[in-house]
Amino acid sequence: NVYVTDQNTRVQKFDSSGNFVLQFGVNGDVPGGFVTPWKVTTDSAGNVYVTDFFTNRVSKFSSGGVFQSTFGGLGTGNGQFQSGTAGVAVDSTGHIYVADPGNHRVQKFTSAGVFVSALGAPPGGSGNGQFSGPVGLAVDSSDNLYVADTGNNRIQKFDSAGTYLTQWGSSGNSNGQFTGQQGVSVDSSGQVYVADSGNNRIQIFSSTGAFLEACGSAGSADGQFSFPSDVATNAAATSYYVVERDGERVQKFGTAASPVANAGADQSVECAGATTSVTLDGTASTAGTGTINSYSWSEGANSLGTGATLAVPLPSGSHTITLTVTDTGGGSDTDDVVINIVDTTAPVINVTGANPMTVECHTSFTDPGAMATDACAGSLTVNTSGTVDPNTPGTYTIHYTASDGFNSASATRTVNVVDTTPPSISCPADIVVTLPPNSTATSMVVSYPAVSATDSCSSSVTVASSPASGSVFPMGTTTVNATATDAAHLTSTCSFHVTVLYNFAGFFQPVANPPTFNVVQAGRAIPVKFSLSGNMGLGIFAPNSPASGPVACSSNDPASNLEDTVTAGNSSLSYDPGADQYIYVWKTDPAWAGTCRQLVVQLNDGSIHHANFRFR
């Protein structure tokens, strides 16, 4: 039902369709009477409360219009009013709030009309909780009180204990501004309706004062207003009613359902570079009375674009993005979605070059390094630790690390410093020694210079020679083999010869030594004498020795007549211990007359001795 105060000193009651039901009230400042009825409200029991501008009183009636009680009166004390009793509202506990515009306050009473408390005080003001000629009042389902602070062109909100909560509005005709607003109402969903009387419109707000929409303009046509002085909503919040002081009528409106914005679920998206493409999706938003005609996306003050879906590039970090939707019914709504661009993937380190890497000992080493990349941060700096000593064989490890600020990665390179080069070895020159004089020895101790060896990677190189220096060497030539071994067990070899010779001093007379040619009668036997400084036995000749062969005769070569010959017989060898001489009797051939020959005596020590002969 709809109750309307009428300057004809009555209250009229209509059904929700505007059909007259009844009226009550009489003319005059009497119980149940009115002089200038102003505001009206009902409580949960259906009782009706009417304020009177002239009498400064509040009268209570049953829903059928039967007078029950009255309270108030002119004055500034508690329970008294100046410039009329204005807006009236009843909370869920039955407490009655009455606007006292002349005293710039709102008074609270029990259901029996007993004063409880007051908000504000004369002479009024513009601070929080102060008023300037408050007129309209409304109480929501949580018993919060809304006051149309008319002189300050604002709405103030208080809790049931009278504690100031918030305010909104200022003087003007823009959305959220007022000019002498006279009425306020709250529906069951918490939306606040304000009769913006001087601007001839109704404005609708959220319970916190966020502007939602406005309707109406000056005029007498449907939906227009001529000083709308109050507004009321039905219990279902599906309709609201506006009374016009100067238009002498009540208009009924259906409440336009606002759209509901849905920006989608919060997202965590893996970073894909300096910016990451993210698709914003508002298709789950629902329309209100009309159809959605606008989707706009923003981050803070920055507009990102429009559309039910929108792909946007976002840098790393957390982003709170707001979707604002509007519909053709004039409603709008917002919703936030949090997009977290996260980096949970570690960088990738690529080791440049061979891994493991082999380095020859005692060469230079340069680390080829490594490269690090990250899907989010791009190329990264690689930190390197570890050293390699290219002069010392072994296994070394180089460590590489990189971080993208959130995750880190590591890699290693194995460097094997190896020794594949054998040591360098040097043998002494061949050695020739003679047996000691006046001795029958056929071997002797020989000491030779040390074999030297070096290695670029090893400080310890061992050398083994065989036979060793200081060994007993037999007569003749012996090969000494030397082996050098480094720490890597690499070897090098060399060899040299040690030759032990008889103590041969040349041929004795009658045979002259080269280059002299000994002139002798062919067919004669020639005693070839020599000494080995001791009796070495008769097996001193090498096999097939002595032997002779032709040589060219030269007139320039010196010659010596050899007279000491013997009668030709078989060649023979003997030793004369008294003279310490060997005597080899060489049988010559008469056919050699007129030729030159060379006698070659090879001893079993390997030495070769010559004597030249010219035969006549």
VOGU-3710 file (C-alpha; in Angstrom, 3 decimals, decimal comma):
1> nvyvtdqntr> 0,000/0,000/0,000  1,017/3,584/-0,632  0,431/6,359/1,936  0,516/9,991/0,726  0,406/13,122/2,892  -2,012/15,671/1,437  -2,035/19,419/2,157  -5,798/19,018/2,442  -4,971/18,003/6,041  -5,292/14,314/5,408
11> vqkfdssgnf> -3,370/11,152/4,550  -4,615/9,103/1,615  -4,009/5,383/1,215  -3,768/3,641/-2,164  -3,012/0,126/-3,275  0,124/-0,582/-5,292  -1,745/0,122/-8,522  -2,846/3,571/-7,338  -6,430/2,667/-6,447  -7,833/4,711/-3,574
21> vlqfgvngdv> -8,325/2,680/-0,391  -9,072/5,197/2,386  -8,136/8,492/3,970  -7,773/9,700/7,551  -7,095/12,851/9,501  -9,027/15,988/10,468  -8,201/19,658/10,172  -6,596/21,257/13,182  -4,017/20,899/15,893  -6,013/18,237/17,647
31> pggfvtpwkv> -5,457/14,520/18,322  -5,691/12,768/14,966  -5,688/16,116/13,153  -3,267/17,863/10,811  -2,502/21,429/9,859  0,327/20,831/7,347  1,034/17,088/7,086  4,579/16,590/5,660  6,214/13,121/5,781  4,804/9,663/6,352
41> ttdsagnvyv> 6,154/6,145/7,040  5,056/2,772/8,387  6,554/0,268/10,816  6,762/-3,519/10,569  3,348/-3,835/12,259  1,672/-1,606/9,677  1,317/1,416/11,966  1,469/4,762/10,175  3,567/7,760/11,402  2,792/11,252/10,054
51> tdfftnrvsk> 4,800/14,454/10,689  3,306/17,964/10,617  5,257/21,041/9,544  2,982/23,431/11,452  2,297/21,594/14,671  5,851/20,193/15,066  4,302/16,887/16,083  4,365/13,207/15,056  1,049/11,334/15,030  0,694/7,549/15,058
61> fssggvfqst> -2,217/5,735/13,406  -3,173/2,148/12,783  -3,050/0,825/9,215  -6,783/1,550/9,102  -6,264/5,220/10,030  -7,295/5,036/13,689  -5,415/7,590/15,775  -3,268/6,091/18,516  -0,857/8,669/19,908  1,168/11,791/19,284
71> fgglgtgngq> 4,458/13,312/20,530  6,543/16,398/19,895  5,931/20,105/20,067  7,637/23,424/19,385  10,975/24,054/21,050  14,661/23,235/21,171  14,648/20,702/23,999  14,761/16,993/23,704  11,602/15,744/22,002  10,801/19,226/20,654
81> fqsgtagvav> 11,096/20,552/17,104  11,632/23,761/15,164  10,358/24,444/11,625  8,227/21,328/11,656  8,712/17,642/12,057  10,088/16,437/8,724  11,297/13,011/7,646  10,341/10,014/9,762  11,655/6,416/9,727  11,241/3,357/11,949
91> dstghiyvad> 13,947/0,673/12,424  13,498/-3,055/13,022  13,421/-2,593/16,805  10,599/-0,042/16,619  12,753/3,039/17,289  11,434/6,142/15,565  13,785/8,657/13,897  12,404/12,155/13,193  14,177/14,914/11,256  14,225/18,232/13,147
101> pgnhrvqkft> 15,270/20,736/10,419  14,959/23,879/12,512  17,249/22,476/15,193  19,550/20,879/12,588  19,290/17,457/14,143  17,672/14,022/13,973  15,954/12,760/17,130  15,479/9,128/18,112  12,456/7,908/20,119  11,105/4,640/21,423
111> sagvfvsalg> 8,012/3,183/19,795  6,025/4,958/22,512  7,468/8,354/21,565  9,948/8,657/24,449  13,119/10,588/23,553  16,270/8,407/23,341  19,027/10,449/21,696  19,820/12,995/19,023  22,247/13,215/16,123  23,490/16,718/15,402
121> appggsgngq> 22,676/19,883/17,317  21,945/23,578/16,807  23,234/25,636/15,129  24,171/22,836/12,706  27,201/22,701/10,446  28,893/20,857/7,577  31,209/18,519/9,502  30,765/14,783/9,754  27,595/14,107/11,795  26,460/17,732/11,570
131> fsgpvglavd> 23,370/18,878/9,647  21,875/21,906/7,939  18,089/21,589/7,816  17,808/17,799/7,417  14,527/16,666/5,842  14,431/13,099/4,511  15,166/9,922/6,512  15,422/6,197/5,686  16,522/3,036/7,501  17,941/-0,072/5,765
141> ssdnlyvadt> 17,614/-3,745/6,723  20,712/-3,431/8,969  19,155/-0,458/10,803  21,646/1,957/9,288  20,209/5,461/9,093  20,377/7,636/5,937  19,786/11,382/6,334  19,003/13,777/3,493  21,147/16,658/4,828  19,280/19,114/2,659
151> gnnriqkfds> 21,102/22,333/3,460  24,470/20,668/2,841  23,283/18,927/-0,351  24,526/15,530/0,810  23,477/12,178/2,224  24,961/11,089/5,555  24,950/7,480/6,760  25,033/6,318/10,425  24,864/2,950/12,141  22,095/2,070/14,647
161> agtyltqwgs> 24,199/3,477/17,489  24,414/6,841/15,744  28,060/6,442/14,723  28,951/8,318/11,553  29,862/5,958/8,679  30,115/7,882/5,422  28,637/10,610/3,226  28,327/11,548/-0,408  27,058/14,399/-2,527  27,686/18,107/-2,992
171> sgnsngqftg> 25,884/21,065/-4,502  25,359/20,801/-8,255  23,499/19,007/-11,022  26,063/16,388/-12,060  25,663/12,738/-11,193  26,069/12,392/-7,440  25,340/16,085/-6,775  22,154/17,535/-5,307  20,085/20,704/-5,116  17,879/20,720/-2,029
181> qqgvsvdssg> 17,117/17,000/-1,899  13,943/16,360/0,153  13,550/12,607/0,352  15,551/9,376/0,683  14,595/5,711/0,626  16,440/2,365/0,789  15,228/-0,834/-0,873  15,728/-4,391/0,399  18,901/-4,802/-1,740  20,543/-1,788/-0,125
191> qvyvadsgnn> 20,192/0,632/-3,056  19,578/4,207/-1,955  17,020/6,413/-3,793  17,255/10,185/-3,384  14,586/12,681/-4,430  16,859/15,406/-5,881  14,102/17,986/-5,646  15,826/21,055/-7,059  17,180/19,086/-10,046  13,802/17,398/-10,720
201> riqifsstga> 15,228/13,871/-10,764  15,713/10,691/-8,785  19,265/9,449/-8,239  20,090/5,887/-7,234  23,256/4,904/-5,330  24,859/1,846/-3,796  24,817/1,541/-0,012  28,305/3,103/0,055  27,328/6,061/-2,094  28,559/4,898/-5,504
211> fleacgsags> 26,395/6,507/-8,175  24,416/3,943/-10,172  21,904/5,847/-12,287  19,541/8,804/-12,465  16,146/9,296/-14,034  13,804/12,207/-14,671  13,943/15,817/-15,755  11,835/18,944/-15,282  8,376/18,727/-16,831  4,912/17,311/-16,522
221> adgqfsfpsd> 5,161/14,360/-18,904  5,440/10,802/-17,703  8,856/10,291/-16,143  9,329/14,034/-15,672  9,063/15,837/-12,373  8,007/19,144/-10,898  9,820/19,274/-7,563  9,874/15,648/-6,475  9,651/15,913/-2,706  9,867/12,287/-1,612
231> vatnaaatsy> 10,525/8,760/-2,821  9,613/5,314/-1,443  10,311/1,749/-2,537  8,197/-1,363/-2,174  9,256/-4,337/-0,062  10,221/-6,426/-3,096  12,480/-3,650/-4,445  10,754/-3,977/-7,797  9,080/-0,556/-7,804  9,559/2,889/-6,391
241> yvverdgerv> 7,101/5,778/-6,013  7,807/9,486/-6,385  5,536/12,221/-5,055  5,668/15,638/-6,758  4,912/18,668/-4,591  4,253/21,005/-7,480  2,996/18,361/-9,895  0,359/17,221/-7,383  0,824/13,573/-8,333  2,546/10,279/-7,521
251> qkfgtaaspv> 4,450/8,414/-10,237  5,346/4,748/-10,025  8,513/3,329/-11,618  9,818/-0,162/-12,036  13,312/-0,489/-10,682  15,725/-1,149/-13,496  17,891/-4,148/-12,759  21,516/-3,246/-13,190  23,836/-5,461/-15,208  26,278/-7,657/-13,308
261> anagadqsve> 29,869/-7,413/-14,481  31,940/-10,601/-14,404  35,598/-10,152/-15,293  36,296/-13,857/-14,957  38,415/-15,803/-12,524  41,754/-14,475/-11,360  44,608/-15,775/-13,498  48,229/-16,693/-13,020  49,963/-16,663/-16,387  53,516/-17,788/-17,052
271> cagattsvtl> 55,667/-14,922/-18,277  56,486/-15,083/-21,986  58,780/-12,077/-22,447  58,891/-8,384/-21,715  55,099/-8,488/-21,986  52,755/-11,448/-21,954  49,529/-11,576/-23,909  46,531/-12,237/-21,675  42,928/-12,600/-22,814  40,442/-10,782/-20,614
281> dgtastagtg> 36,994/-12,367/-20,744  33,855/-10,579/-19,612  31,383/-12,792/-21,488  30,022/-14,154/-18,203  28,604/-10,707/-17,395  24,820/-10,568/-17,305  22,538/-7,786/-18,486  20,108/-5,923/-16,271  16,874/-4,463/-17,573  18,326/-3,888/-21,022
291> tinsyswseg> 21,120/-5,529/-22,984  24,819/-4,945/-22,411  26,087/-2,383/-24,882  29,537/-1,625/-23,503  32,474/-3,523/-22,037  35,453/-1,408/-20,988  38,648/-2,590/-19,366  41,077/-0,491/-17,342  43,972/-0,824/-14,958  43,867/2,039/-12,536
301> anslgtgatl> 43,578/5,206/-14,599  44,828/3,503/-17,773  42,265/2,376/-20,292  43,148/-0,984/-21,802  40,427/-1,277/-24,424  36,873/-2,398/-25,001  35,062/-5,569/-25,928  33,601/-8,629/-24,222  37,004/-10,245/-24,694  40,241/-8,348/-25,024
311> avplpsgsht> 43,824/-9,476/-25,510  46,234/-7,204/-23,661  50,032/-7,288/-23,214  51,042/-7,169/-19,563  54,498/-6,961/-17,971  55,521/-9,194/-15,091  53,828/-8,604/-11,784  50,324/-8,386/-10,364  47,652/-6,447/-12,235  44,194/-5,540/-10,921
321> itltvtdtgg> 42,031/-4,960/-13,978  38,535/-3,515/-13,790  35,719/-4,418/-16,162  32,897/-1,872/-16,467  29,725/-2,969/-18,238  26,717/-0,806/-19,110  23,403/-1,817/-20,581  20,648/-0,182/-22,568  18,598/0,079/-19,398  21,032/2,711/-18,156
331> gsdtddvvin> 22,634/0,517/-15,530  26,281/-0,251/-15,045  28,480/-2,457/-12,903  32,149/-3,156/-12,333  34,178/-6,224/-11,443  37,872/-6,709/-10,819  40,076/-9,544/-11,970  43,643/-10,037/-10,731  46,137/-11,153/-13,358  49,473/-12,346/-12,015
341> ivdttapvin> 52,215/-12,585/-14,615  54,554/-15,015/-12,922  57,924/-16,480/-13,728  58,252/-20,028/-12,419  60,557/-21,322/-15,143  64,290/-21,321/-14,556  66,651/-19,916/-17,201  68,370/-22,245/-19,634  72,188/-22,275/-19,690  73,883/-23,493/-22,855
351> vtganpmtve> 77,558/-24,344/-22,423  79,494/-23,124/-25,465  81,886/-25,556/-27,123  82,851/-29,090/-26,157  81,750/-30,486/-22,822  83,690/-32,316/-21,557  86,683/-30,532/-23,041  90,153/-32,026/-23,447  93,180/-29,739/-23,178  96,739/-30,810/-23,870
361> chtsftdpga> 98,991/-30,141/-20,948  101,223/-27,106/-21,152  99,080/-25,375/-23,765  96,945/-22,303/-23,216  93,319/-22,658/-22,112  90,501/-20,181/-22,716  87,041/-20,930/-21,378  84,522/-20,693/-24,271  81,927/-19,639/-21,682  78,173/-20,172/-21,644
371> matdacagsl> 75,001/-18,347/-22,673  71,820/-18,050/-20,580  68,360/-17,273/-21,878  65,026/-16,923/-20,118  61,553/-17,002/-21,622  60,634/-13,972/-19,526  63,825/-11,962/-19,061  65,563/-12,776/-22,369  69,368/-12,927/-22,353  70,945/-13,095/-18,918
381> tvntsgtvdp> 74,404/-12,579/-17,487  76,228/-15,816/-16,715  78,443/-15,931/-13,627  81,465/-18,212/-13,888  83,562/-19,812/-11,164  86,338/-22,383/-11,158  89,862/-22,407/-12,587  91,857/-24,664/-14,869  95,638/-25,134/-14,574  96,728/-26,171/-18,065
391> ntpgtytihy> 100,179/-27,065/-16,756  98,912/-29,727/-14,381  97,089/-32,787/-15,697  93,800/-33,521/-13,981  90,037/-33,032/-14,112  88,687/-29,529/-13,496  85,122/-28,251/-13,196  83,898/-24,815/-14,267  80,557/-23,737/-12,777  78,069/-21,446/-14,553
401> tasdgfnsas> 75,074/-19,820/-12,833  72,364/-17,422/-13,990  69,270/-15,913/-12,355  66,182/-14,223/-13,788  65,373/-12,623/-10,442  62,922/-15,355/-9,471  64,583/-18,595/-10,506  68,174/-19,694/-10,961  69,942/-22,270/-13,087  73,375/-23,845/-13,055
411> atrtvnvvdt> 75,562/-25,830/-15,416  79,086/-27,201/-15,391  81,853/-27,887/-17,846  84,389/-30,665/-17,256  87,895/-29,857/-18,471  90,360/-32,722/-18,681  93,969/-31,553/-18,843  95,832/-34,515/-20,349  99,419/-35,364/-21,168  99,676/-37,190/-24,528
421> tppsiscpad> 103,180/-35,989/-25,417  106,021/-38,318/-24,399  109,055/-36,874/-22,692  112,040/-35,663/-24,680  115,092/-37,900/-24,284  118,713/-37,298/-25,269  121,426/-39,959/-25,382  125,153/-39,210/-25,336  127,270/-39,739/-28,435  128,671/-43,185/-29,166
431> ivvtlppnst> 131,565/-44,074/-26,867  134,763/-45,868/-27,926  137,196/-47,165/-25,318  140,235/-49,434/-25,480  141,090/-52,287/-23,246  143,681/-51,542/-20,614  147,284/-52,075/-21,720  149,352/-55,083/-20,784  146,269/-57,045/-19,946  144,648/-60,198/-21,120
441> atsmvvsypa> 141,157/-58,769/-20,370  138,601/-58,955/-23,143  135,995/-56,743/-21,358  135,985/-53,679/-19,153  133,860/-51,422/-16,979  132,588/-48,426/-18,928  130,933/-45,366/-17,375  129,143/-43,096/-19,800  127,475/-39,646/-19,488  123,930/-39,680/-18,080
451> vsatdscsss> 120,992/-39,868/-20,446  118,902/-36,660/-20,063  115,113/-36,389/-20,316  112,612/-33,549/-19,886  108,809/-33,290/-19,946  106,704/-30,133/-20,209  103,980/-31,491/-17,895  105,856/-33,655/-15,460  108,602/-32,660/-13,094  109,483/-36,277/-12,425
461> vtvasspasg> 110,767/-38,207/-15,431  112,532/-41,504/-14,812  115,264/-42,754/-17,113  116,380/-46,368/-17,355  119,425/-47,350/-19,422  120,552/-50,857/-20,298  123,314/-51,792/-19,860  123,683/-49,222/-17,110  126,604/-46,901/-16,852  129,398/-48,637/-14,901
471> svfpmgtttv> 128,522/-52,043/-16,296  131,139/-54,436/-17,712  131,056/-54,155/-21,468  132,487/-56,968/-23,598  134,930/-56,364/-26,363  133,219/-55,087/-29,456  130,211/-52,795/-29,886  127,287/-52,908/-27,420  124,055/-50,981/-27,970  122,846/-49,121/-24,895
481> natatdaahl> 119,014/-48,621/-24,919  117,552/-45,814/-22,758  113,863/-45,282/-21,891  112,352/-42,124/-20,331  108,928/-42,437/-18,584  106,804/-39,476/-17,408  103,986/-39,327/-14,829  101,438/-40,180/-17,526  103,420/-43,362/-18,276  104,356/-42,057/-21,684
491> tstcsfhvtv> 107,795/-43,219/-22,873  110,526/-42,130/-25,236  113,622/-44,105/-26,193  117,054/-43,476/-27,582  120,190/-45,533/-27,974  123,901/-45,162/-28,415  126,878/-47,515/-28,753  129,732/-48,392/-26,452  132,632/-49,962/-28,333  135,472/-51,728/-26,473
501> lynfagffqp> 138,551/-52,089/-28,707  141,879/-53,856/-28,458  144,783/-51,594/-27,698  145,934/-51,722/-31,330  148,852/-49,348/-32,060  149,345/-50,061/-35,738  151,502/-52,461/-37,792  155,150/-52,903/-36,886  158,139/-53,188/-39,173  158,729/-54,501/-41,695
511> vanpptfnvv> 155,153/-53,405/-42,719  154,638/-49,684/-43,067  151,197/-48,206/-42,253  149,038/-46,320/-44,822  149,302/-44,309/-46,884  152,662/-45,910/-47,592  152,687/-48,733/-50,170  154,915/-51,617/-49,168  156,848/-52,896/-52,189  157,334/-56,631/-52,068
521> qagraipvkf> 158,133/-59,616/-54,310  154,902/-61,379/-55,328  154,719/-64,928/-54,052  156,601/-64,162/-50,886  155,188/-64,534/-47,348  154,987/-61,279/-45,432  155,225/-61,207/-41,623  152,564/-58,716/-40,483  153,339/-57,732/-36,915  151,175/-55,837/-34,405
531> slsgnmglgi> 150,523/-55,653/-30,694  147,256/-55,686/-28,686  149,118/-54,869/-25,442  148,724/-58,310/-24,061  148,036/-61,866/-25,078  144,458/-61,998/-26,218  144,749/-65,476/-27,594  144,841/-66,524/-31,212  141,125/-66,055/-31,895  141,430/-62,329/-32,373
541> fapnspasgp> 140,426/-62,186/-36,031  136,892/-61,676/-37,222  135,505/-64,376/-39,500  137,003/-64,326/-43,025  139,751/-62,041/-41,850  142,406/-61,163/-42,766  141,621/-60,685/-46,471  143,039/-58,678/-49,344  141,813/-57,033/-52,458  143,146/-55,065/-55,389
551> vacssndpas> 143,543/-51,304/-55,154  144,692/-48,747/-57,664  148,352/-48,033/-57,761  149,266/-44,354/-57,646  152,719/-42,972/-58,487  152,062/-40,209/-55,995  151,704/-42,557/-53,029  154,795/-43,088/-50,941  156,424/-46,496/-51,255  158,651/-48,582/-49,014
561> nledtvtagn> 160,589/-51,667/-50,066  159,717/-54,548/-47,816  162,728/-56,800/-47,542  161,734/-58,919/-44,541  159,788/-61,759/-46,159  159,778/-65,470/-45,751  159,406/-68,403/-48,015  155,813/-68,679/-49,082  153,806/-71,203/-47,178  150,331/-71,190/-45,676
571> sslsydpgad> 149,212/-68,035/-43,845  149,508/-68,363/-40,095  149,131/-66,431/-36,810  151,352/-66,648/-33,778  152,038/-64,666/-30,619  155,454/-63,711/-29,338  155,094/-63,110/-25,602  158,573/-61,777/-25,261  157,951/-59,030/-27,766  154,189/-58,855/-26,940
581> qyiyvwktdp> 153,564/-59,081/-30,674  151,219/-60,967/-32,905  152,806/-62,201/-36,143  150,500/-62,944/-38,992  152,404/-64,548/-41,928  150,533/-63,521/-45,043  151,027/-65,755/-48,050  151,005/-63,736/-51,285  150,309/-65,007/-54,780  152,961/-64,784/-57,535
591> awagtcrqlv> 150,172/-63,805/-59,899  149,859/-60,496/-58,094  153,061/-59,227/-59,671  152,557/-55,799/-61,190  149,449/-55,080/-59,075  148,621/-53,288/-55,910  146,576/-54,825/-53,108  145,317/-53,835/-49,711  145,499/-56,181/-46,759  142,445/-55,827/-44,533
601> vqlndgsihh> 142,758/-57,079/-40,980  139,458/-57,049/-39,071  139,759/-57,944/-35,431  136,979/-59,541/-33,467  136,503/-56,255/-31,610  135,114/-54,900/-34,880  138,067/-52,675/-35,681  139,506/-52,771/-39,197  143,149/-52,097/-40,048  144,720/-51,682/-43,508
611> anfrfr> 148,141/-52,053/-45,120  148,869/-51,257/-48,801  151,171/-53,380/-50,987  152,645/-53,060/-54,481  153,830/-56,327/-55,947  156,732/-56,667/-58,362
//
